[in-house]
């Protein structure tokens, strides 16, 4: 019958870990990550949940003759921010999956 107590202990551990994971996930949503392009001429701020929160464009980079460059800079800054958000998510959530063979992680 010792196995049953062991099982309960494991379930408790799992529940504790799920709670911590949910908390970490929530904290990620509150994080603000900045991506930049053009030496800071364009910056995009995203949350840890990869929602774009802010787009800042310095007026000296706005050239009506070259809208394409501006679009490229906004795109680059957004991708930079999203990549940083991904890295942060992997770092934050990776601590929970280390040493565990969880499918899908």
VOPAGU-2260 file (C-alpha; in pm, 1 decimal, decimal comma):
REM VOPAGU-2260
SITE   aa  ch    i         X         Y         Z
SITE  UNK   A    0       0,0       0,0       0,0
SITE  UNK   A    1     302,8     226,4      25,6
SITE  UNK   A    2     272,6     305,7    -343,2
SITE  UNK   A    3     -52,7     496,3    -290,6
SITE  UNK   A    4     103,5     747,8     -49,9
SITE  UNK   A    5     379,5     798,9    -301,4
SITE  UNK   A    6     125,6     866,0    -573,5
SITE  UNK   A    7     -52,3    1126,6    -359,9
SITE  UNK   A    8     278,2    1295,9    -287,8
SITE  UNK   A    9     350,0    1311,3    -658,4
SITE  UNK   A   10       6,3    1455,8    -730,9
SITE  UNK   A   11      64,2    1723,9    -467,8
SITE  UNK   A   12     397,8    1810,1    -627,3
SITE  UNK   A   13     233,6    1834,4    -969,2
SITE  UNK   A   14     -39,0    2064,4    -835,0
SITE  UNK   A   15     222,1    2283,4    -670,6
SITE  UNK   A   16     415,1    2302,3    -995,1
SITE  UNK   A   17     103,0    2382,8   -1196,7
SITE  UNK   A   18      28,2    2669,3    -959,4
SITE  UNK   A   19     383,2    2802,4   -1000,4
SITE  UNK   A   20     361,4    2767,4   -1377,7
SITE  UNK   A   21      32,1    2956,8   -1388,3
SITE  UNK   A   22     185,5    3229,3   -1173,9
SITE  UNK   A   23     493,7    3252,8   -1396,8
SITE  UNK   A   24     267,3    3268,1   -1702,9
SITE  UNK   A   25      70,9    3552,9   -1545,6
SITE  UNK   A   26     388,4    3743,0   -1456,0
SITE  UNK   A   27     506,5    3705,4   -1815,9
SITE  UNK   A   28     194,9    3889,0   -1928,7
SITE  UNK   A   29     292,0    4183,1   -1711,2
SITE  UNK   A   30     645,9    4203,6   -1848,7
SITE  UNK   A   31     728,0    4468,3   -2108,3
SITE  UNK   A   32     986,4    4387,1   -2372,8
SITE  UNK   A   33    1124,8    4642,1   -2615,2
SITE  UNK   A   34    1243,5    4570,4   -2966,0
SITE  UNK   A   35    1420,2    4835,8   -3170,5
SITE  UNK   A   36    1533,0    4898,8   -3526,1
SITE  UNK   A   37    1723,6    5170,9   -3707,1
SITE  UNK   A   38    1939,1    5243,8   -3404,3
SITE  UNK   A   39    1636,6    5311,4   -3186,0
SITE  UNK   A   40    1452,2    5520,7   -3444,4
SITE  UNK   A   41    1164,3    5274,4   -3418,4
SITE  UNK   A   42    1077,6    5086,5   -3102,6
SITE  UNK   A   43     801,9    4838,1   -3035,3
SITE  UNK   A   44     697,4    4726,4   -2689,7
SITE  UNK   A   45     527,0    4391,3   -2639,6
SITE  UNK   A   46     404,9    4203,6   -2335,0
SITE  UNK   A   47     544,9    3866,8   -2232,8
SITE  UNK   A   48     229,4    3724,8   -2392,4
SITE  UNK   A   49     340,1    3874,4   -2724,7
SITE  UNK   A   50      78,5    4146,2   -2748,0
SITE  UNK   A   51     202,0    4464,3   -2911,6
SITE  UNK   A   52     144,9    4742,0   -2660,1
SITE  UNK   A   53     325,8    5038,5   -2805,5
SITE  UNK   A   54     488,8    5151,0   -3129,2
SITE  UNK   A   55     718,6    5453,3   -3116,0
SITE  UNK   A   56     857,4    5620,0   -3426,6
SITE  UNK   A   57    1099,5    5915,1   -3413,6
SITE  UNK   A   58     986,5    6180,9   -3656,1
SITE  UNK   A   59    1323,1    6212,6   -3828,2
SITE  UNK   A   60    1277,7    5861,5   -3968,5
SITE  UNK   A   61     941,9    5949,6   -4126,2
SITE  UNK   A   62    1007,2    6014,8   -4493,6
SITE  UNK   A   63     693,7    6036,5   -4710,6
SITE  UNK   A   64     916,6    5950,5   -5007,1
SITE  UNK   A   65    1028,7    5626,6   -4842,2
SITE  UNK   A   66     733,9    5464,1   -4665,9
SITE  UNK   A   67     885,2    5122,7   -4737,4
SITE  UNK   A   68    1186,4    5186,9   -4516,5
SITE  UNK   A   69     958,6    5288,7   -4230,0
SITE  UNK   A   70     749,3    4972,5   -4275,6
SITE  UNK   A   71    1068,0    4763,3   -4273,1
SITE  UNK   A   72    1186,3    4931,3   -3952,8
SITE  UNK   A   73     850,6    4874,8   -3779,5
SITE  UNK   A   74     857,8    4512,3   -3892,6
SITE  UNK   A   75    1216,9    4464,7   -3773,5
SITE  UNK   A   76    1146,7    4626,3   -3434,7
SITE  UNK   A   77     834,5    4412,2   -3389,3
SITE  UNK   A   78    1018,7    4091,5   -3475,4
SITE  UNK   A   79    1302,1    4192,1   -3241,4
SITE  UNK   A   80    1055,5    4242,5   -2954,6
SITE  UNK   A   81     873,4    3915,0   -3027,2
SITE  UNK   A   82    1199,9    3720,7   -3037,9
SITE  UNK   A   83    1300,2    3868,6   -2701,2
SITE  UNK   A   84     954,8    3778,8   -2565,0
SITE  UNK   A   85    1005,2    3421,4   -2688,4
SITE  UNK   A   86    1346,0    3402,0   -2522,5
SITE  UNK   A   87    1200,0    3531,5   -2197,2
SITE  UNK   A   88     914,4    3279,4   -2213,7
SITE  UNK   A   89    1156,1    2992,6   -2278,1
SITE  UNK   A   90    1376,3    3106,7   -1991,2
SITE  UNK   A   91    1084,5    3150,2   -1752,5
SITE  UNK   A   92     889,6    2838,7   -1840,6
SITE  UNK   A   93    1197,2    2626,4   -1910,9
SITE  UNK   A   94    1269,4    2596,5   -1539,8
SITE  UNK   A   95     950,7    2391,1   -1501,4
SITE  UNK   A   96    1026,2    2145,3   -1779,1
SITE  UNK   A   97    1395,7    2089,5   -1698,8
SITE  UNK   A   98    1462,5    1729,2   -1615,3
SITE  UNK   A   99    1107,5    1625,0   -1697,0
SITE  UNK   A  100    1013,5    1436,8   -2007,3
SITE  UNK   A  101     700,3    1627,5   -2092,7
SITE  UNK   A  102     572,2    1582,3   -2444,6
SITE  UNK   A  103     507,3    1905,6   -2626,6
SITE  UNK   A  104     771,7    2111,2   -2446,9
